Amino acid sequence: MLGHTKASGVCDWLRQFIANASRFGVPLSWVLCAMTNSREVAEKWTRFISDRSEFSKGDVLLKQFQECERIEPCDCGCNSYSCELPSNAQPIADTTGLAFEISFRTSAPEGTVDLLVHIDKRGNLGGIDVHFNSNSEAMPENPRLIEPPQHVHGPLATGA
């Protein structure tokens, strides 16, 4: 499973925070402008990573996403998802766990977006974590990422 799950403390905290935003003096517009997570949002971020020159297996990543039998978007305010591929899927990597990480500054003051590709025990896409400000805030609708990325790492990174 991903490093980020529905049961994680950060997700639970963020869900409670959003549910009680008015008690904390947080403008409702902040909560409402958060990007709703869905299969379409998962596909958007997967395509974004697959198109990056920093990611070594973009075509395979996109193919695996399209072959997913089940996709579970997280509902805490992030844009993360987990997925399950058929047992006969061609592996994307000979590693497991975190295989690629890329981080960007955003046009929001002190904002960052982190994308982390996770590989399951069979070497297939297990899901992607997509966090805003280290998952301390809900993902805003269409954050503007500033190029170049501030961090790229992992065995599936180009040149790794």
Secondary structure, 3 states (H helix, E strand, C coil): CCCCCCCCHHHHHHHHHHHCHHHHCCCHHHHHCECCCCHHHHHHHHHHHHCCCCECCHHHHHHHHHHCCEEEECCCCCCCEEEECCCCCCCCCCCCEEEEEEEEEECCCCCEEEEEEEECCCCCEEEEEEEECCCCECCECCCCEEEEEEEEECCCECCC
